[in-house]
Amino acid sequence: MSIPLRKNSTSLEGFEPLWEGSESSDQPQSIDSISKQIHAILKVLVDERIALNQEHQLVTELKQNMHSLESQIQKLNWQLGQREQELSNLYSEYHQTKTQKESLEKQTNNHKELVQENKEIRRLAEQLSNQILQEKAKNEMLLQILRELEKPELSKIVKKLGI
Protein backbone atom coordinates (compact mmCIF):
# COMPACT_ATOMS: atom_id res chain seq x y z
CA MET A 1 0.00 0.00 0.00
CA SER A 2 1.82 3.08 -1.19
CA ILE A 3 0.75 6.62 -0.66
CA PRO A 4 1.33 8.79 -3.72
CA LEU A 5 3.41 11.75 -2.71
CA ARG A 6 3.75 13.23 -6.18
CA LYS A 7 1.34 13.66 -9.02
CA ASN A 8 0.54 10.62 -11.10
CA SER A 9 1.13 12.27 -14.44
CA THR A 10 3.48 11.78 -17.30
CA SER A 11 3.23 15.38 -18.44
CA LEU A 12 6.22 17.57 -18.70
CA GLU A 13 4.92 19.84 -16.02
CA GLY A 14 7.50 22.40 -15.15
CA PHE A 15 9.10 22.17 -18.61
CA GLU A 16 6.42 24.12 -20.48
CA PRO A 17 7.86 27.56 -19.80
CA LEU A 18 11.24 26.38 -21.01
CA TRP A 19 9.87 24.96 -24.26
CA GLU A 20 7.47 27.82 -24.85
CA GLY A 21 10.24 30.34 -24.46
CA SER A 22 12.36 28.67 -27.11
CA GLU A 23 9.49 28.12 -29.59
CA SER A 24 8.14 31.66 -29.47
CA SER A 25 11.24 33.32 -30.74
CA ASP A 26 12.05 33.11 -34.39
CA GLN A 27 15.63 33.88 -33.77
CA PRO A 28 18.09 31.15 -33.27
CA GLN A 29 18.75 30.53 -29.67
CA SER A 30 21.99 31.48 -28.13
CA ILE A 31 24.19 29.03 -26.34
CA ASP A 32 23.53 30.87 -23.13
CA SER A 33 19.79 30.49 -23.60
CA ILE A 34 20.11 26.80 -24.43
CA SER A 35 22.38 26.35 -21.44
CA LYS A 36 19.80 28.01 -19.19
CA GLN A 37 17.09 25.74 -20.60
CA ILE A 38 19.23 22.64 -20.06
CA HIS A 39 20.08 23.84 -16.58
CA ALA A 40 16.39 24.40 -15.82
CA ILE A 41 15.51 20.97 -17.24
CA LEU A 42 18.26 19.35 -15.16
CA LYS A 43 17.01 21.20 -12.08
CA VAL A 44 13.49 19.84 -12.65
CA LEU A 45 14.91 16.35 -13.19
CA VAL A 46 17.02 16.60 -10.05
CA ASP A 47 14.00 17.83 -8.09
CA GLU A 48 12.00 14.88 -9.44
CA ARG A 49 14.82 12.52 -8.51
CA ILE A 50 14.96 13.96 -4.98
CA ALA A 51 11.17 13.62 -4.67
CA LEU A 52 11.39 10.00 -5.86
CA ASN A 53 14.16 9.26 -3.36
CA GLN A 54 12.14 10.84 -0.57
CA GLU A 55 9.09 8.84 -1.62
CA HIS A 56 11.20 5.67 -1.68
CA GLN A 57 12.55 6.46 1.79
CA LEU A 58 9.03 7.05 3.08
CA VAL A 59 7.83 3.78 1.54
CA THR A 60 10.79 1.95 3.10
CA GLU A 61 10.09 3.60 6.45
CA LEU A 62 6.41 2.70 6.16
CA LYS A 63 7.32 -0.94 5.43
CA GLN A 64 9.64 -0.99 8.43
CA ASN A 65 6.92 0.51 10.61
CA MET A 66 4.42 -2.05 9.34
CA HIS A 67 6.87 -4.87 10.04
CA SER A 68 7.50 -3.45 13.51
CA LEU A 69 3.75 -3.22 14.14
CA GLU A 70 3.24 -6.79 12.93
CA SER A 71 5.98 -7.95 15.30
CA GLN A 72 4.39 -6.02 18.15
CA ILE A 73 0.99 -7.51 17.31
CA GLN A 74 2.48 -11.02 17.35
CA LYS A 75 4.16 -10.30 20.69
CA LEU A 76 0.94 -8.88 22.12
CA ASN A 77 -1.03 -11.89 20.84
CA TRP A 78 1.50 -14.20 22.52
CA GLN A 79 1.25 -12.19 25.76
CA LEU A 80 -2.54 -12.29 25.49
CA GLY A 81 -2.38 -16.07 25.13
CA GLN A 82 -0.16 -16.26 28.21
CA ARG A 83 -2.57 -14.07 30.19
CA GLU A 84 -5.52 -16.18 29.05
CA GLN A 85 -3.70 -19.31 30.23
CA GLU A 86 -2.90 -17.65 33.58
CA LEU A 87 -6.51 -16.58 33.91
CA SER A 88 -7.69 -20.10 33.14
CA ASN A 89 -5.27 -21.50 35.73
CA LEU A 90 -6.43 -18.95 38.31
CA TYR A 91 -10.05 -19.78 37.55
CA SER A 92 -9.36 -23.50 38.05
CA GLU A 93 -7.40 -22.76 41.23
CA TYR A 94 -10.27 -20.58 42.48
CA HIS A 95 -12.80 -23.36 42.00
CA GLN A 96 -10.48 -25.91 43.60
CA THR A 97 -9.94 -23.58 46.58
CA LYS A 98 -13.66 -22.90 46.80
CA THR A 99 -14.37 -26.66 46.84
CA GLN A 100 -11.70 -27.17 49.52
CA LYS A 101 -13.20 -24.34 51.57
CA GLU A 102 -16.67 -25.89 51.38
CA SER A 103 -15.22 -29.27 52.34
CA LEU A 104 -13.39 -27.72 55.30
CA GLU A 105 -16.57 -25.95 56.39
CA LYS A 106 -18.44 -29.27 56.31
CA GLN A 107 -15.64 -30.94 58.26
CA THR A 108 -15.68 -28.09 60.78
CA ASN A 109 -19.44 -28.43 61.23
CA ASN A 110 -19.10 -32.21 61.58
CA HIS A 111 -16.32 -31.71 64.11
CA LYS A 112 -18.49 -29.26 66.11
CA GLU A 113 -21.35 -31.77 66.07
CA LEU A 114 -19.00 -34.57 67.19
CA VAL A 115 -17.61 -32.40 69.99
CA GLN A 116 -21.15 -31.62 71.10
CA GLU A 117 -22.10 -35.31 70.93
CA ASN A 118 -18.95 -36.23 72.89
CA LYS A 119 -19.85 -33.69 75.58
CA GLU A 120 -23.33 -35.19 75.78
CA ILE A 121 -21.89 -38.73 75.92
CA ARG A 122 -19.47 -37.70 78.69
CA ARG A 123 -22.28 -36.05 80.64
CA LEU A 124 -24.42 -39.18 80.28
CA ALA A 125 -21.45 -41.40 81.15
CA GLU A 126 -20.80 -39.31 84.25
CA GLN A 127 -24.46 -39.56 85.23
CA LEU A 128 -24.38 -43.31 84.66
CA SER A 129 -21.16 -43.60 86.63
CA ASN A 130 -22.72 -41.65 89.49
CA GLN A 131 -25.81 -43.87 89.35
CA ILE A 132 -23.60 -46.96 89.35
CA LEU A 133 -21.69 -45.64 92.35
CA GLN A 134 -24.97 -44.88 94.12
CA GLU A 135 -26.33 -48.33 93.30
CA LYS A 136 -23.08 -49.91 94.41
CA ALA A 137 -23.23 -47.97 97.66
CA LYS A 138 -26.83 -49.08 98.13
CA ASN A 139 -25.86 -52.68 97.39
CA GLU A 140 -22.99 -52.52 99.84
CA MET A 141 -25.34 -51.16 102.47
CA LEU A 142 -27.81 -53.94 101.74
CA LEU A 143 -25.01 -56.51 101.97
CA GLN A 144 -23.86 -55.05 105.20
CA ILE A 145 -27.39 -55.27 106.53
CA LEU A 146 -27.67 -58.84 105.30
CA ARG A 147 -24.42 -59.80 106.99
CA GLU A 148 -25.54 -58.26 110.16
CA LEU A 149 -28.61 -60.37 110.09
CA GLU A 150 -27.52 -63.79 111.20
CA LYS A 151 -30.24 -65.72 109.63
CA PRO A 152 -29.10 -68.90 108.00
CA GLU A 153 -31.30 -68.39 104.97
CA LEU A 154 -29.78 -65.04 104.25
CA SER A 155 -26.31 -66.52 104.65
CA LYS A 156 -27.14 -69.07 101.99
CA ILE A 157 -28.33 -66.32 99.64
CA VAL A 158 -25.16 -64.36 100.26
CA LYS A 159 -23.01 -67.44 99.59
CA LYS A 160 -24.93 -68.21 96.40
CA LEU A 161 -24.46 -64.66 95.21
CA GLY A 162 -20.76 -64.90 96.05
CA ILE A 163 -20.72 -61.76 98.04
Residue frames as qw, qx, qy, qz and C-alpha x, y, z in Angstrom:
[[0.000, 0.892, 0.453, 0.000, 0.00, 0.00, 0.00],
 [0.462, -0.013, 0.027, 0.886, 1.82, 3.08, -1.19],
 [0.037, 0.847, 0.365, -0.384, 0.75, 6.62, -0.66],
 [0.553, 0.558, 0.230, 0.574, 1.33, 8.79, -3.72],
 [0.373, -0.644, -0.145, 0.653, 3.41, 11.75, -2.71],
 [0.041, -0.351, 0.371, 0.859, 3.75, 13.23, -6.18],
 [0.636, 0.410, 0.042, -0.653, 1.34, 13.66, -9.02],
 [0.643, 0.088, 0.741, 0.172, 0.54, 10.62, -11.10],
 [0.538, 0.800, 0.083, -0.251, 1.13, 12.27, -14.44],
 [0.762, 0.021, 0.361, 0.538, 3.48, 11.78, -17.30],
 [0.303, 0.926, 0.158, 0.162, 3.23, 15.38, -18.44],
 [0.610, 0.221, -0.157, 0.744, 6.22, 17.57, -18.70],
 [0.293, -0.915, -0.257, -0.106, 4.92, 19.84, -16.02],
 [0.507, -0.741, 0.156, 0.413, 7.50, 22.40, -15.15],
 [0.531, -0.080, 0.515, 0.668, 9.10, 22.17, -18.61],
 [0.341, 0.764, 0.525, 0.154, 6.42, 24.12, -20.48],
 [0.022, -0.966, 0.021, 0.256, 7.86, 27.56, -19.80],
 [0.432, -0.500, 0.566, 0.493, 11.24, 26.38, -21.01],
 [0.453, 0.260, 0.739, 0.426, 9.87, 24.96, -24.26],
 [0.214, 0.868, 0.449, -0.003, 7.47, 27.82, -24.85],
 [0.190, -0.863, 0.171, 0.436, 10.24, 30.34, -24.46],
 [0.369, -0.322, 0.674, 0.554, 12.36, 28.67, -27.11],
 [0.364, 0.438, 0.766, 0.297, 9.49, 28.12, -29.59],
 [0.123, 0.891, 0.375, -0.225, 8.14, 31.66, -29.47],
 [0.087, -0.789, 0.305, 0.526, 11.24, 33.32, -30.74],
 [0.819, 0.571, 0.060, -0.017, 12.05, 33.11, -34.39],
 [0.174, 0.826, -0.527, 0.093, 15.63, 33.88, -33.77],
 [0.791, 0.102, -0.573, 0.188, 18.09, 31.15, -33.27],
 [0.672, -0.737, -0.068, -0.031, 18.75, 30.53, -29.67],
 [0.163, 0.779, -0.544, 0.265, 21.99, 31.48, -28.13],
 [0.613, 0.098, -0.740, 0.259, 24.19, 29.03, -26.34],
 [0.036, -0.146, 0.575, -0.804, 23.53, 30.87, -23.13],
 [0.652, -0.052, 0.028, -0.756, 19.79, 30.49, -23.60],
 [0.826, 0.069, -0.530, -0.178, 20.11, 26.80, -24.43],
 [0.394, 0.185, -0.732, 0.524, 22.38, 26.35, -21.44],
 [0.318, -0.140, 0.420, -0.839, 19.80, 28.01, -19.19],
 [0.802, -0.001, -0.201, -0.563, 17.09, 25.74, -20.60],
 [0.733, 0.121, -0.660, 0.111, 19.23, 22.64, -20.06],
 [0.138, 0.198, -0.654, 0.717, 20.08, 23.84, -16.58],
 [0.545, -0.106, 0.213, -0.804, 16.39, 24.40, -15.82],
 [0.851, 0.054, -0.402, -0.334, 15.51, 20.97, -17.24],
 [0.563, 0.170, -0.721, 0.367, 18.26, 19.35, -15.16],
 [0.152, -0.206, 0.521, -0.814, 17.01, 21.20, -12.08],
 [0.755, -0.061, -0.016, -0.652, 13.49, 19.84, -12.65],
 [0.825, 0.129, -0.548, -0.052, 14.91, 16.35, -13.19],
 [0.317, 0.225, -0.704, 0.595, 17.02, 16.60, -10.05],
 [0.420, -0.174, 0.352, -0.818, 14.00, 17.83, -8.09],
 [0.858, 0.012, -0.250, -0.448, 12.00, 14.88, -9.44],
 [0.680, 0.200, -0.666, 0.232, 14.82, 12.52, -8.51],
 [0.012, 0.230, -0.620, 0.750, 14.96, 13.96, -4.98],
 [0.655, -0.101, 0.133, -0.737, 11.17, 13.62, -4.67],
 [0.863, 0.096, -0.451, -0.206, 11.39, 10.00, -5.86],
 [0.464, 0.226, -0.716, 0.470, 14.16, 9.26, -3.36],
 [0.261, -0.195, 0.481, -0.814, 12.14, 10.84, -0.57],
 [0.806, -0.022, -0.104, -0.583, 9.09, 8.84, -1.62],
 [0.770, 0.168, -0.612, 0.063, 11.20, 5.67, -1.68],
 [0.191, 0.235, -0.688, 0.660, 12.55, 6.46, 1.79],
 [0.517, -0.135, 0.284, -0.796, 9.03, 7.05, 3.08],
 [0.869, 0.056, -0.331, -0.364, 7.83, 3.78, 1.54],
 [0.602, 0.209, -0.700, 0.323, 10.79, 1.95, 3.10],
 [0.076, -0.210, 0.577, -0.786, 10.09, 3.60, 6.45],
 [0.709, -0.078, 0.027, -0.700, 6.41, 2.70, 6.16],
 [0.835, 0.103, -0.529, -0.109, 7.32, -0.94, 5.43],
 [0.370, 0.211, -0.713, 0.558, 9.64, -0.99, 8.43],
 [0.350, -0.167, 0.393, -0.834, 6.92, 0.51, 10.61],
 [0.828, -0.014, -0.207, -0.521, 4.42, -2.05, 9.34],
 [0.720, 0.148, -0.657, 0.167, 6.87, -4.87, 10.04],
 [0.099, 0.214, -0.633, 0.738, 7.50, -3.45, 13.51],
 [0.580, -0.117, 0.179, -0.786, 3.75, -3.22, 14.14],
 [0.856, 0.048, -0.431, -0.282, 3.24, -6.79, 12.93],
 [0.519, 0.176, -0.718, 0.429, 5.98, -7.95, 15.30],
 [0.172, -0.172, 0.496, -0.833, 4.39, -6.02, 18.15],
 [0.751, -0.062, -0.099, -0.650, 0.99, -7.51, 17.31],
 [0.790, 0.084, -0.607, 0.004, 2.48, -11.02, 17.35],
 [0.280, 0.176, -0.679, 0.655, 4.16, -10.30, 20.69],
 [0.411, -0.133, 0.296, -0.852, 0.94, -8.88, 22.12],
 [0.826, -0.016, -0.334, -0.453, -1.03, -11.89, 20.84],
 [0.643, 0.106, -0.704, 0.282, 1.50, -14.20, 22.52],
 [0.020, 0.144, -0.572, 0.808, 1.25, -12.19, 25.76],
 [0.629, -0.105, 0.004, -0.770, -2.54, -12.29, 25.49],
 [0.819, 0.014, -0.551, -0.162, -2.38, -16.07, 25.13],
 [0.417, 0.119, -0.706, 0.560, -0.16, -16.26, 28.21],
 [0.257, -0.128, 0.375, -0.882, -2.57, -14.07, 30.19],
 [0.764, -0.069, -0.252, -0.590, -5.52, -16.18, 29.05],
 [0.726, 0.037, -0.673, 0.135, -3.70, -19.31, 30.23],
 [0.170, 0.118, -0.614, 0.762, -2.90, -17.65, 33.58],
 [0.495, -0.119, 0.113, -0.853, -6.51, -16.58, 33.91],
 [0.817, -0.036, -0.470, -0.332, -7.69, -20.10, 33.14],
 [0.566, 0.062, -0.710, 0.415, -5.27, -21.50, 35.73],
 [0.076, -0.123, 0.463, -0.875, -6.43, -18.95, 38.31],
 [0.667, -0.114, -0.142, -0.722, -10.05, -19.78, 37.55],
 [0.799, -0.032, -0.599, -0.045, -9.36, -23.50, 38.05],
 [0.376, 0.095, -0.644, 0.659, -7.40, -22.76, 41.23],
 [0.336, -0.192, 0.209, -0.898, -10.27, -20.58, 42.48],
 [0.803, -0.137, -0.283, -0.506, -12.80, -23.36, 42.00],
 [0.717, 0.029, -0.647, 0.256, -10.48, -25.91, 43.60],
 [0.146, 0.142, -0.532, 0.822, -9.94, -23.58, 46.58],
 [0.536, -0.191, 0.015, -0.822, -13.66, -22.90, 46.80],
 [0.840, -0.097, -0.482, -0.228, -14.37, -26.66, 46.84],
 [0.551, 0.063, -0.647, 0.523, -11.70, -27.17, 49.52],
 [0.138, -0.211, 0.340, -0.906, -13.20, -24.34, 51.57],
 [0.726, -0.189, -0.168, -0.640, -16.67, -25.89, 51.38],
 [0.807, -0.025, -0.584, 0.079, -15.22, -29.27, 52.34],
 [0.334, 0.132, -0.582, 0.730, -13.39, -27.72, 55.30],
 [0.398, -0.237, 0.152, -0.873, -16.57, -25.95, 56.39],
 [0.841, -0.161, -0.356, -0.374, -18.44, -29.27, 56.31],
 [0.694, 0.038, -0.611, 0.378, -15.64, -30.94, 58.26],
 [0.046, 0.229, -0.433, 0.870, -15.68, -28.09, 60.78],
 [0.631, -0.238, -0.021, -0.738, -19.44, -28.43, 61.23],
 [0.869, -0.079, -0.480, -0.087, -19.10, -32.21, 61.58],
 [0.482, 0.154, -0.598, 0.621, -16.32, -31.71, 64.11],
 [0.252, -0.272, 0.288, -0.883, -18.49, -29.26, 66.11],
 [0.806, -0.191, -0.211, -0.519, -21.35, -31.77, 66.07],
 [0.802, 0.024, -0.563, 0.199, -19.00, -34.57, 67.19],
 [0.210, 0.233, -0.531, 0.787, -17.61, -32.40, 69.99],
 [0.515, -0.253, 0.126, -0.809, -21.15, -31.62, 71.10],
 [0.888, -0.100, -0.362, -0.267, -22.10, -35.31, 70.93],
 [0.626, 0.142, -0.615, 0.458, -18.95, -36.23, 72.89],
 [0.108, -0.284, 0.424, -0.853, -19.85, -33.69, 75.58],
 [0.743, -0.192, -0.050, -0.640, -23.33, -35.19, 75.78],
 [0.862, 0.027, -0.505, 0.023, -21.89, -38.73, 75.92],
 [0.378, 0.226, -0.605, 0.663, -19.47, -37.70, 78.69],
 [0.381, -0.276, 0.271, -0.839, -22.28, -36.05, 80.64],
 [0.872, -0.120, -0.196, -0.433, -24.42, -39.18, 80.28],
 [0.751, 0.144, -0.585, 0.270, -21.45, -41.40, 81.15],
 [0.093, 0.289, -0.549, 0.779, -20.80, -39.31, 84.25],
 [0.640, -0.226, 0.113, -0.725, -24.46, -39.56, 85.23],
 [0.910, 0.006, -0.377, -0.170, -24.38, -43.31, 84.66],
 [0.536, 0.250, -0.626, 0.509, -21.16, -43.60, 86.63],
 [0.214, -0.295, 0.436, -0.823, -22.72, -41.65, 89.49],
 [0.815, -0.140, -0.069, -0.557, -25.81, -43.87, 89.35],
 [0.827, 0.122, -0.539, 0.102, -23.60, -46.96, 89.35],
 [0.264, 0.279, -0.616, 0.688, -21.69, -45.64, 92.35],
 [0.492, -0.247, 0.262, -0.793, -24.97, -44.88, 94.12],
 [0.903, -0.037, -0.253, -0.345, -26.33, -48.33, 93.30],
 [0.671, 0.219, -0.620, 0.343, -23.08, -49.91, 94.41],
 [0.039, -0.300, 0.542, -0.784, -23.23, -47.97, 97.66],
 [0.727, -0.171, 0.073, -0.661, -26.83, -49.08, 98.13],
 [0.891, 0.089, -0.436, -0.089, -25.86, -52.68, 97.39],
 [0.433, 0.279, -0.656, 0.551, -22.99, -52.52, 99.84],
 [0.348, -0.273, 0.410, -0.798, -25.34, -51.16, 102.47],
 [0.867, -0.062, -0.124, -0.478, -27.81, -53.94, 101.74],
 [0.772, 0.195, -0.577, 0.183, -25.01, -56.51, 101.97],
 [0.119, 0.324, -0.615, 0.709, -23.86, -55.05, 105.20],
 [0.617, -0.201, 0.233, -0.724, -27.39, -55.27, 106.53],
 [0.910, 0.065, -0.326, -0.245, -27.67, -58.84, 105.30],
 [0.574, 0.276, -0.659, 0.401, -24.42, -59.80, 106.99],
 [0.158, -0.310, 0.530, -0.773, -25.54, -58.26, 110.16],
 [0.826, -0.108, 0.078, -0.548, -28.61, -60.37, 110.09],
 [0.154, -0.407, 0.899, -0.043, -27.52, -63.79, 111.20],
 [0.833, 0.180, 0.291, -0.435, -30.24, -65.72, 109.63],
 [0.553, -0.189, 0.752, 0.305, -29.10, -68.90, 108.00],
 [0.584, 0.617, 0.520, 0.088, -31.30, -68.39, 104.97],
 [0.197, 0.970, -0.085, -0.111, -29.78, -65.04, 104.25],
 [0.392, -0.621, 0.623, 0.268, -26.31, -66.52, 104.65],
 [0.652, 0.190, 0.696, 0.233, -27.14, -69.07, 101.99],
 [0.435, 0.857, 0.274, 0.029, -28.33, -66.32, 99.64],
 [0.082, -0.920, 0.336, 0.184, -25.16, -64.36, 100.26],
 [0.532, -0.350, 0.718, 0.280, -23.01, -67.44, 99.59],
 [0.629, 0.475, 0.593, 0.165, -24.93, -68.21, 96.40],
 [0.294, 0.953, 0.074, 0.002, -24.46, -64.66, 95.21],
 [0.790, 0.162, -0.108, 0.581, -20.76, -64.90, 96.05],
 [0.011, -0.855, 0.048, -0.515, -20.72, -61.76, 98.04]]
